[in-house]
Amino acid sequence: MHRSLRFYTIALVLAAIAMPPAHAWAARSKKTEATQAPKKPAKVKVKRQRSSSAETPAERDRRLLRECKGLPNAGACLGYASR
């Protein structure tokens, strides 16, 4: 009985030595937060401008109506061949 008590006491002392105190963990977490990169600012939405050579939606509709006459209702002609 006395021998097992000594073994558990030694194991407890070794475990206490191996574990750092709580304030060491707090200092470590603060250090890692400080070394992290600063937060990036929110992304700004960029409004795309059309090229002067690009067709307008109305021009596209007219072109698709013209090109899709009599063609199967699939692909780019979806919804335009039945008009």
Phi and psi restraints in degrees (range 20) as a CNS / XPLOR table:
assign (resid 1 and name C) (resid 2 and name N)
       (resid 2 and name CA) (resid 2 and name C) 1.0 -64.5 20.0 2
assign (resid 2 and name N) (resid 2 and name CA)
       (resid 2 and name C) (resid 3 and name N) 1.0 -35.1 20.0 2
assign (resid 2 and name C) (resid 3 and name N)
       (resid 3 and name CA) (resid 3 and name C) 1.0 -69.1 20.0 2
assign (resid 3 and name N) (resid 3 and name CA)
       (resid 3 and name C) (resid 4 and name N) 1.0 -41.3 20.0 2
assign (resid 3 and name C) (resid 4 and name N)
       (resid 4 and name CA) (resid 4 and name C) 1.0 -68.9 20.0 2
assign (resid 4 and name N) (resid 4 and name CA)
       (resid 4 and name C) (resid 5 and name N) 1.0 -33.3 20.0 2
assign (resid 4 and name C) (resid 5 and name N)
       (resid 5 and name CA) (resid 5 and name C) 1.0 -64.8 20.0 2
assign (resid 5 and name N) (resid 5 and name CA)
       (resid 5 and name C) (resid 6 and name N) 1.0 -41.1 20.0 2
assign (resid 5 and name C) (resid 6 and name N)
       (resid 6 and name CA) (resid 6 and name C) 1.0 -63.6 20.0 2
assign (resid 6 and name N) (resid 6 and name CA)
       (resid 6 and name C) (resid 7 and name N) 1.0 -42.4 20.0 2
assign (resid 6 and name C) (resid 7 and name N)
       (resid 7 and name CA) (resid 7 and name C) 1.0 -61.3 20.0 2
assign (resid 7 and name N) (resid 7 and name CA)
       (resid 7 and name C) (resid 8 and name N) 1.0 -45.8 20.0 2
assign (resid 7 and name C) (resid 8 and name N)
       (resid 8 and name CA) (resid 8 and name C) 1.0 -66.7 20.0 2
assign (resid 8 and name N) (resid 8 and name CA)
       (resid 8 and name C) (resid 9 and name N) 1.0 -35.0 20.0 2
assign (resid 8 and name C) (resid 9 and name N)
       (resid 9 and name CA) (resid 9 and name C) 1.0 -66.1 20.0 2
assign (resid 9 and name N) (resid 9 and name CA)
       (resid 9 and name C) (resid 10 and name N) 1.0 -44.9 20.0 2
assign (resid 9 and name C) (resid 10 and name N)
       (resid 10 and name CA) (resid 10 and name C) 1.0 -64.1 20.0 2
assign (resid 10 and name N) (resid 10 and name CA)
       (resid 10 and name C) (resid 11 and name N) 1.0 -41.3 20.0 2
assign (resid 10 and name C) (resid 11 and name N)
       (resid 11 and name CA) (resid 11 and name C) 1.0 -64.1 20.0 2
assign (resid 11 and name N) (resid 11 and name CA)
       (resid 11 and name C) (resid 12 and name N) 1.0 -39.4 20.0 2
assign (resid 11 and name C) (resid 12 and name N)
       (resid 12 and name CA) (resid 12 and name C) 1.0 -66.6 20.0 2
assign (resid 12 and name N) (resid 12 and name CA)
       (resid 12 and name C) (resid 13 and name N) 1.0 -41.4 20.0 2
assign (resid 12 and name C) (resid 13 and name N)
       (resid 13 and name CA) (resid 13 and name C) 1.0 -65.0 20.0 2
assign (resid 13 and name N) (resid 13 and name CA)
       (resid 13 and name C) (resid 14 and name N) 1.0 -43.3 20.0 2
assign (resid 13 and name C) (resid 14 and name N)
       (resid 14 and name CA) (resid 14 and name C) 1.0 -64.1 20.0 2
assign (resid 14 and name N) (resid 14 and name CA)
       (resid 14 and name C) (resid 15 and name N) 1.0 -37.9 20.0 2
assign (resid 14 and name C) (resid 15 and name N)
       (resid 15 and name CA) (resid 15 and name C) 1.0 -67.6 20.0 2
assign (resid 15 and name N) (resid 15 and name CA)
       (resid 15 and name C) (resid 16 and name N) 1.0 -38.3 20.0 2
assign (resid 15 and name C) (resid 16 and name N)
       (resid 16 and name CA) (resid 16 and name C) 1.0 -67.2 20.0 2
assign (resid 16 and name N) (resid 16 and name CA)
       (resid 16 and name C) (resid 17 and name N) 1.0 -36.0 20.0 2
assign (resid 16 and name C) (resid 17 and name N)
       (resid 17 and name CA) (resid 17 and name C) 1.0 -70.5 20.0 2
assign (resid 17 and name N) (resid 17 and name CA)
       (resid 17 and name C) (resid 18 and name N) 1.0 -38.2 20.0 2
assign (resid 17 and name C) (resid 18 and name N)
       (resid 18 and name CA) (resid 18 and name C) 1.0 -70.9 20.0 2
assign (resid 18 and name N) (resid 18 and name CA)
       (resid 18 and name C) (resid 19 and name N) 1.0 -29.3 20.0 2
assign (resid 18 and name C) (resid 19 and name N)
       (resid 19 and name CA) (resid 19 and name C) 1.0 -91.0 20.0 2
assign (resid 19 and name N) (resid 19 and name CA)
       (resid 19 and name C) (resid 20 and name N) 1.0 127.4 20.0 2
assign (resid 19 and name C) (resid 20 and name N)
       (resid 20 and name CA) (resid 20 and name C) 1.0 -72.6 20.0 2
assign (resid 20 and name N) (resid 20 and name CA)
       (resid 20 and name C) (resid 21 and name N) 1.0 156.5 20.0 2
assign (resid 20 and name C) (resid 21 and name N)
       (resid 21 and name CA) (resid 21 and name C) 1.0 -66.9 20.0 2
assign (resid 21 and name N) (resid 21 and name CA)
       (resid 21 and name C) (resid 22 and name N) 1.0 164.0 20.0 2
assign (resid 21 and name C) (resid 22 and name N)
       (resid 22 and name CA) (resid 22 and name C) 1.0 -62.4 20.0 2
assign (resid 22 and name N) (resid 22 and name CA)
       (resid 22 and name C) (resid 23 and name N) 1.0 -37.2 20.0 2
assign (resid 22 and name C) (resid 23 and name N)
       (resid 23 and name CA) (resid 23 and name C) 1.0 -67.6 20.0 2
assign (resid 23 and name N) (resid 23 and name CA)
       (resid 23 and name C) (resid 24 and name N) 1.0 -24.5 20.0 2
assign (resid 23 and name C) (resid 24 and name N)
       (resid 24 and name CA) (resid 24 and name C) 1.0 -68.8 20.0 2
assign (resid 24 and name N) (resid 24 and name CA)
       (resid 24 and name C) (resid 25 and name N) 1.0 -37.8 20.0 2
assign (resid 24 and name C) (resid 25 and name N)
       (resid 25 and name CA) (resid 25 and name C) 1.0 -66.1 20.0 2
assign (resid 25 and name N) (resid 25 and name CA)
       (resid 25 and name C) (resid 26 and name N) 1.0 -39.2 20.0 2
assign (resid 25 and name C) (resid 26 and name N)
       (resid 26 and name CA) (resid 26 and name C) 1.0 -65.3 20.0 2
assign (resid 26 and name N) (resid 26 and name CA)
       (resid 26 and name C) (resid 27 and name N) 1.0 -41.3 20.0 2
assign (resid 26 and name C) (resid 27 and name N)
       (resid 27 and name CA) (resid 27 and name C) 1.0 -66.1 20.0 2
assign (resid 27 and name N) (resid 27 and name CA)
       (resid 27 and name C) (resid 28 and name N) 1.0 -37.6 20.0 2
assign (resid 27 and name C) (resid 28 and name N)
       (resid 28 and name CA) (resid 28 and name C) 1.0 -64.8 20.0 2
assign (resid 28 and name N) (resid 28 and name CA)
       (resid 28 and name C) (resid 29 and name N) 1.0 -42.2 20.0 2
assign (resid 28 and name C) (resid 29 and name N)
       (resid 29 and name CA) (resid 29 and name C) 1.0 -68.0 20.0 2
assign (resid 29 and name N) (resid 29 and name CA)
       (resid 29 and name C) (resid 30 and name N) 1.0 -35.5 20.0 2
assign (resid 29 and name C) (resid 30 and name N)
       (resid 30 and name CA) (resid 30 and name C) 1.0 -66.1 20.0 2
assign (resid 30 and name N) (resid 30 and name CA)
       (resid 30 and name C) (resid 31 and name N) 1.0 -38.4 20.0 2
assign (resid 30 and name C) (resid 31 and name N)
       (resid 31 and name CA) (resid 31 and name C) 1.0 -64.7 20.0 2
assign (resid 31 and name N) (resid 31 and name CA)
       (resid 31 and name C) (resid 32 and name N) 1.0 -41.4 20.0 2
assign (resid 31 and name C) (resid 32 and name N)
       (resid 32 and name CA) (resid 32 and name C) 1.0 -69.6 20.0 2
assign (resid 32 and name N) (resid 32 and name CA)
       (resid 32 and name C) (resid 33 and name N) 1.0 -34.1 20.0 2
assign (resid 32 and name C) (resid 33 and name N)
       (resid 33 and name CA) (resid 33 and name C) 1.0 -66.8 20.0 2
assign (resid 33 and name N) (resid 33 and name CA)
       (resid 33 and name C) (resid 34 and name N) 1.0 -36.1 20.0 2
assign (resid 33 and name C) (resid 34 and name N)
       (resid 34 and name CA) (resid 34 and name C) 1.0 -71.9 20.0 2
assign (resid 34 and name N) (resid 34 and name CA)
       (resid 34 and name C) (resid 35 and name N) 1.0 -30.9 20.0 2
assign (resid 34 and name C) (resid 35 and name N)
       (resid 35 and name CA) (resid 35 and name C) 1.0 -83.6 20.0 2
assign (resid 35 and name N) (resid 35 and name CA)
       (resid 35 and name C) (resid 36 and name N) 1.0 -10.9 20.0 2
assign (resid 35 and name C) (resid 36 and name N)
       (resid 36 and name CA) (resid 36 and name C) 1.0 -71.3 20.0 2
assign (resid 36 and name N) (resid 36 and name CA)
       (resid 36 and name C) (resid 37 and name N) 1.0 154.4 20.0 2
assign (resid 36 and name C) (resid 37 and name N)
       (resid 37 and name CA) (resid 37 and name C) 1.0 -65.7 20.0 2
assign (resid 37 and name N) (resid 37 and name CA)
       (resid 37 and name C) (resid 38 and name N) 1.0 145.6 20.0 2
assign (resid 37 and name C) (resid 38 and name N)
       (resid 38 and name CA) (resid 38 and name C) 1.0 -64.9 20.0 2
assign (resid 38 and name N) (resid 38 and name CA)
       (resid 38 and name C) (resid 39 and name N) 1.0 154.5 20.0 2
assign (resid 38 and name C) (resid 39 and name N)
       (resid 39 and name CA) (resid 39 and name C) 1.0 -66.3 20.0 2
assign (resid 39 and name N) (resid 39 and name CA)
       (resid 39 and name C) (resid 40 and name N) 1.0 140.8 20.0 2
assign (resid 39 and name C) (resid 40 and name N)
       (resid 40 and name CA) (resid 40 and name C) 1.0 -79.8 20.0 2
assign (resid 40 and name N) (resid 40 and name CA)
       (resid 40 and name C) (resid 41 and name N) 1.0 144.6 20.0 2
assign (resid 40 and name C) (resid 41 and name N)
       (resid 41 and name CA) (resid 41 and name C) 1.0 -67.8 20.0 2
assign (resid 41 and name N) (resid 41 and name CA)
       (resid 41 and name C) (resid 42 and name N) 1.0 159.1 20.0 2
assign (resid 41 and name C) (resid 42 and name N)
       (resid 42 and name CA) (resid 42 and name C) 1.0 -60.9 20.0 2
assign (resid 42 and name N) (resid 42 and name CA)
       (resid 42 and name C) (resid 43 and name N) 1.0 145.1 20.0 2
assign (resid 42 and name C) (resid 43 and name N)
       (resid 43 and name CA) (resid 43 and name C) 1.0 -70.4 20.0 2
assign (resid 43 and name N) (resid 43 and name CA)
       (resid 43 and name C) (resid 44 and name N) 1.0 142.3 20.0 2
assign (resid 43 and name C) (resid 44 and name N)
       (resid 44 and name CA) (resid 44 and name C) 1.0 -95.9 20.0 2
assign (resid 44 and name N) (resid 44 and name CA)
       (resid 44 and name C) (resid 45 and name N) 1.0 132.7 20.0 2
assign (resid 44 and name C) (resid 45 and name N)
       (resid 45 and name CA) (resid 45 and name C) 1.0 -75.9 20.0 2
assign (resid 45 and name N) (resid 45 and name CA)
       (resid 45 and name C) (resid 46 and name N) 1.0 131.7 20.0 2
assign (resid 45 and name C) (resid 46 and name N)
       (resid 46 and name CA) (resid 46 and name C) 1.0 -102.1 20.0 2
assign (resid 46 and name N) (resid 46 and name CA)
       (resid 46 and name C) (resid 47 and name N) 1.0 125.5 20.0 2
assign (resid 46 and name C) (resid 47 and name N)
       (resid 47 and name CA) (resid 47 and name C) 1.0 -85.4 20.0 2
assign (resid 47 and name N) (resid 47 and name CA)
       (resid 47 and name C) (resid 48 and name N) 1.0 122.4 20.0 2
assign (resid 47 and name C) (resid 48 and name N)
       (resid 48 and name CA) (resid 48 and name C) 1.0 -77.7 20.0 2
assign (resid 48 and name N) (resid 48 and name CA)
       (resid 48 and name C) (resid 49 and name N) 1.0 137.8 20.0 2
assign (resid 48 and name C) (resid 49 and name N)
       (resid 49 and name CA) (resid 49 and name C) 1.0 -104.5 20.0 2
assign (resid 49 and name N) (resid 49 and name CA)
       (resid 49 and name C) (resid 50 and name N) 1.0 139.7 20.0 2
assign (resid 49 and name C) (resid 50 and name N)
       (resid 50 and name CA) (resid 50 and name C) 1.0 -76.6 20.0 2
assign (resid 50 and name N) (resid 50 and name CA)
       (resid 50 and name C) (resid 51 and name N) 1.0 148.0 20.0 2
assign (resid 50 and name C) (resid 51 and name N)
       (resid 51 and name CA) (resid 51 and name C) 1.0 -69.6 20.0 2
assign (resid 51 and name N) (resid 51 and name CA)
       (resid 51 and name C) (resid 52 and name N) 1.0 150.7 20.0 2
assign (resid 51 and name C) (resid 52 and name N)
       (resid 52 and name CA) (resid 52 and name C) 1.0 -65.7 20.0 2
assign (resid 52 and name N) (resid 52 and name CA)
       (resid 52 and name C) (resid 53 and name N) 1.0 -21.1 20.0 2
assign (resid 52 and name C) (resid 53 and name N)
       (resid 53 and name CA) (resid 53 and name C) 1.0 -90.9 20.0 2
assign (resid 53 and name N) (resid 53 and name CA)
       (resid 53 and name C) (resid 54 and name N) 1.0 -5.9 20.0 2
assign (resid 53 and name C) (resid 54 and name N)
       (resid 54 and name CA) (resid 54 and name C) 1.0 -76.8 20.0 2
assign (resid 54 and name N) (resid 54 and name CA)
       (resid 54 and name C) (resid 55 and name N) 1.0 149.0 20.0 2
assign (resid 54 and name C) (resid 55 and name N)
       (resid 55 and name CA) (resid 55 and name C) 1.0 -82.5 20.0 2
assign (resid 55 and name N) (resid 55 and name CA)
       (resid 55 and name C) (resid 56 and name N) 1.0 150.7 20.0 2
assign (resid 55 and name C) (resid 56 and name N)
       (resid 56 and name CA) (resid 56 and name C) 1.0 -79.5 20.0 2
assign (resid 56 and name N) (resid 56 and name CA)
       (resid 56 and name C) (resid 57 and name N) 1.0 164.6 20.0 2
assign (resid 56 and name C) (resid 57 and name N)
       (resid 57 and name CA) (resid 57 and name C) 1.0 -59.0 20.0 2
assign (resid 57 and name N) (resid 57 and name CA)
       (resid 57 and name C) (resid 58 and name N) 1.0 -35.9 20.0 2
assign (resid 57 and name C) (resid 58 and name N)
       (resid 58 and name CA) (resid 58 and name C) 1.0 -67.5 20.0 2
assign (resid 58 and name N) (resid 58 and name CA)
       (resid 58 and name C) (resid 59 and name N) 1.0 -41.1 20.0 2
assign (resid 58 and name C) (resid 59 and name N)
       (resid 59 and name CA) (resid 59 and name C) 1.0 -64.2 20.0 2
assign (resid 59 and name N) (resid 59 and name CA)
       (resid 59 and name C) (resid 60 and name N) 1.0 -39.0 20.0 2
assign (resid 59 and name C) (resid 60 and name N)
       (resid 60 and name CA) (resid 60 and name C) 1.0 -64.1 20.0 2
assign (resid 60 and name N) (resid 60 and name CA)
       (resid 60 and name C) (resid 61 and name N) 1.0 -43.9 20.0 2
assign (resid 60 and name C) (resid 61 and name N)
       (resid 61 and name CA) (resid 61 and name C) 1.0 -59.0 20.0 2
assign (resid 61 and name N) (resid 61 and name CA)
       (resid 61 and name C) (resid 62 and name N) 1.0 -46.0 20.0 2
assign (resid 61 and name C) (resid 62 and name N)
       (resid 62 and name CA) (resid 62 and name C) 1.0 -63.0 20.0 2
assign (resid 62 and name N) (resid 62 and name CA)
       (resid 62 and name C) (resid 63 and name N) 1.0 -41.0 20.0 2
assign (resid 62 and name C) (resid 63 and name N)
       (resid 63 and name CA) (resid 63 and name C) 1.0 -65.6 20.0 2
assign (resid 63 and name N) (resid 63 and name CA)
       (resid 63 and name C) (resid 64 and name N) 1.0 -43.0 20.0 2
assign (resid 63 and name C) (resid 64 and name N)
       (resid 64 and name CA) (resid 64 and name C) 1.0 -67.1 20.0 2
assign (resid 64 and name N) (resid 64 and name CA)
       (resid 64 and name C) (resid 65 and name N) 1.0 -37.3 20.0 2
assign (resid 64 and name C) (resid 65 and name N)
       (resid 65 and name CA) (resid 65 and name C) 1.0 -61.9 20.0 2
assign (resid 65 and name N) (resid 65 and name CA)
       (resid 65 and name C) (resid 66 and name N) 1.0 -40.1 20.0 2
assign (resid 65 and name C) (resid 66 and name N)
       (resid 66 and name CA) (resid 66 and name C) 1.0 -70.0 20.0 2
assign (resid 66 and name N) (resid 66 and name CA)
       (resid 66 and name C) (resid 67 and name N) 1.0 -44.1 20.0 2
assign (resid 66 and name C) (resid 67 and name N)
       (resid 67 and name CA) (resid 67 and name C) 1.0 -80.0 20.0 2
assign (resid 67 and name N) (resid 67 and name CA)
       (resid 67 and name C) (resid 68 and name N) 1.0 -23.5 20.0 2
assign (resid 67 and name C) (resid 68 and name N)
       (resid 68 and name CA) (resid 68 and name C) 1.0 -98.3 20.0 2
assign (resid 68 and name N) (resid 68 and name CA)
       (resid 68 and name C) (resid 69 and name N) 1.0 9.4 20.0 2
assign (resid 68 and name C) (resid 69 and name N)
       (resid 69 and name CA) (resid 69 and name C) 1.0 -64.8 20.0 2
assign (resid 69 and name N) (resid 69 and name CA)
       (resid 69 and name C) (resid 70 and name N) 1.0 123.3 20.0 2
assign (resid 69 and name C) (resid 70 and name N)
       (resid 70 and name CA) (resid 70 and name C) 1.0 79.9 20.0 2
assign (resid 70 and name N) (resid 70 and name CA)
       (resid 70 and name C) (resid 71 and name N) 1.0 2.9 20.0 2
assign (resid 70 and name C) (resid 71 and name N)
       (resid 71 and name CA) (resid 71 and name C) 1.0 -94.9 20.0 2
assign (resid 71 and name N) (resid 71 and name CA)
       (resid 71 and name C) (resid 72 and name N) 1.0 159.8 20.0 2
assign (resid 71 and name C) (resid 72 and name N)
       (resid 72 and name CA) (resid 72 and name C) 1.0 -61.0 20.0 2
assign (resid 72 and name N) (resid 72 and name CA)
       (resid 72 and name C) (resid 73 and name N) 1.0 150.7 20.0 2
assign (resid 72 and name C) (resid 73 and name N)
       (resid 73 and name CA) (resid 73 and name C) 1.0 -83.8 20.0 2
assign (resid 73 and name N) (resid 73 and name CA)
       (resid 73 and name C) (resid 74 and name N) 1.0 73.5 20.0 2
assign (resid 73 and name C) (resid 74 and name N)
       (resid 74 and name CA) (resid 74 and name C) 1.0 -149.8 20.0 2
assign (resid 74 and name N) (resid 74 and name CA)
       (resid 74 and name C) (resid 75 and name N) 1.0 160.5 20.0 2
assign (resid 74 and name C) (resid 75 and name N)
       (resid 75 and name CA) (resid 75 and name C) 1.0 67.2 20.0 2
assign (resid 75 and name N) (resid 75 and name CA)
       (resid 75 and name C) (resid 76 and name N) 1.0 -135.8 20.0 2
assign (resid 75 and name C) (resid 76 and name N)
       (resid 76 and name CA) (resid 76 and name C) 1.0 -67.4 20.0 2
assign (resid 76 and name N) (resid 76 and name CA)
       (resid 76 and name C) (resid 77 and name N) 1.0 -21.9 20.0 2
assign (resid 76 and name C) (resid 77 and name N)
       (resid 77 and name CA) (resid 77 and name C) 1.0 -85.7 20.0 2
assign (resid 77 and name N) (resid 77 and name CA)
       (resid 77 and name C) (resid 78 and name N) 1.0 4.4 20.0 2
assign (resid 77 and name C) (resid 78 and name N)
       (resid 78 and name CA) (resid 78 and name C) 1.0 -59.2 20.0 2
assign (resid 78 and name N) (resid 78 and name CA)
       (resid 78 and name C) (resid 79 and name N) 1.0 117.1 20.0 2
assign (resid 78 and name C) (resid 79 and name N)
       (resid 79 and name CA) (resid 79 and name C) 1.0 91.4 20.0 2
assign (resid 79 and name N) (resid 79 and name CA)
       (resid 79 and name C) (resid 80 and name N) 1.0 -11.0 20.0 2
assign (resid 79 and name C) (resid 80 and name N)
       (resid 80 and name CA) (resid 80 and name C) 1.0 -101.7 20.0 2
assign (resid 80 and name N) (resid 80 and name CA)
       (resid 80 and name C) (resid 81 and name N) 1.0 -25.3 20.0 2
assign (resid 80 and name C) (resid 81 and name N)
       (resid 81 and name CA) (resid 81 and name C) 1.0 -73.2 20.0 2
assign (resid 81 and name N) (resid 81 and name CA)
       (resid 81 and name C) (resid 82 and name N) 1.0 -23.4 20.0 2
assign (resid 81 and name C) (resid 82 and name N)
       (resid 82 and name CA) (resid 82 and name C) 1.0 -88.5 20.0 2
assign (resid 82 and name N) (resid 82 and name CA)
       (resid 82 and name C) (resid 83 and name N) 1.0 -5.4 20.0 2
